[in-house]
Amino acid sequence: MSYLKYYQKENEEYPIENKKWYCEEEQIKKLVKNFCAQYLVPKDKFNPNSIVWNKKNNSGHIAGGPSRMTLHLPRCRTCSIGLLMHELGHILEFVKYGKAGHNNKHKRQMKSLIGWCRREEYFRKYCYVNPDYTPPEKEAKKEKEQEVIDTLLPKLKAALNQMEKQK
């Protein structure tokens, strides 16, 4: 069950990448090719044309033997940029260290990849905004405003009543 905690921490650390920005099939292919060129991924370890679209589920994963990796993405052919960067982080970790897992090395690779995407502005170039996304800051701001209103409203009413009594 520790791997579920890893995903939860990742979602908390990168909420915008996991919920706001989504890519479609063509953009995913372009991003993967740019990733391979930027990070000098050898074709014998991972071929950017070897993307497999899952037939059974809507999650992503990496499959491979001791020398080669294959990228498996959701069957709907769209995925969040966070999911894509998570899986590419596994590939990068495999290329650098020969192993892929959920550990600090993967976390470091993921941070590097998301920073690379932000610097190159790939979110704006290749991704679209999920229509169901609501920023967490706006929700928190509305809740704080409501709390302020709830605390100040009775005080204002009491002050108005006192002013009317004084007249």
JOVEN-V490023 format. One record per pair of residues at least 6 apart in sequence whose C-alpha atoms are under 7 Angstrom apart, sorted by the first residue. I is the first residue (numbers start at 1). J is the second residue. If there is no record, write none. Layout:
[[I	J] [I	J]]
This chain:
[[11	18] [17	80] [17	81] [17	82] [18	80] [18	81] [18	82] [18	83] [19	80] [19	133] [20	129] [20	130] [20	133] [21	80] [21	81] [21	123] [21	127] [21	128] [21	129] [21	130] [22	78] [22	79] [22	80] [22	81] [22	127] [22	128] [22	129] [22	130] [23	78] [23	79] [23	80] [23	81] [23	126] [23	127] [23	128] [24	77] [24	78] [24	79] [25	77] [25	78] [27	126] [32	48] [33	48] [36	48] [41	95] [44	68] [45	67] [45	68] [45	69] [45	95] [46	68] [46	69] [46	70] [50	70] [50	71] [51	70] [51	71] [51	72] [52	71] [52	72] [52	73] [53	72] [53	73] [53	74] [53	75] [53	77] [54	72] [54	73] [54	74] [54	75] [55	75] [57	74] [57	75] [58	74] [58	75] [58	76] [59	73] [59	74] [60	72] [60	73] [60	74] [60	83] [61	71] [61	72] [61	73] [61	87] [62	69] [62	70] [62	71] [62	72] [62	87] [63	69] [63	70] [63	71] [64	70] [69	91] [85	110] [85	113] [85	114] [86	110] [89	106] [89	109] [89	110] [90	100] [90	101] [90	106] [92	109] [93	99] [93	100] [93	105] [93	106] [93	109] [94	100] [117	123]]
